[in-house]
Amino acid sequence: MLRIFKQYRPNQIARYVKSYFRGRLFIVGIGAFEFDYGRLLPSKKHDLKALSTLSEVNREIQCLALEGAM
């Protein structure tokens, strides 16, 4: 299943990745990503904007996990 996000909202994307755990997504203007084990994986091409997005969304996922543990 491929989910397309028309706007970049890290919190919304993090909730999606955390809930589905494995799959693919596309962010308009940034690119395509795969996720596995509830984390975004780096793409084949190492675009600086895509890597920045990847790290920001993974930080949001980690924050969601910490909030759920409390």
Protein Blocks (a to p, Z undefined) as FASTA:
>chain_A
ZZddfbdcfklmmmmmmmnopacdddehiaccddeehiacddfblcfklmmmmmmmmmmm
mmmmmmmmZZ
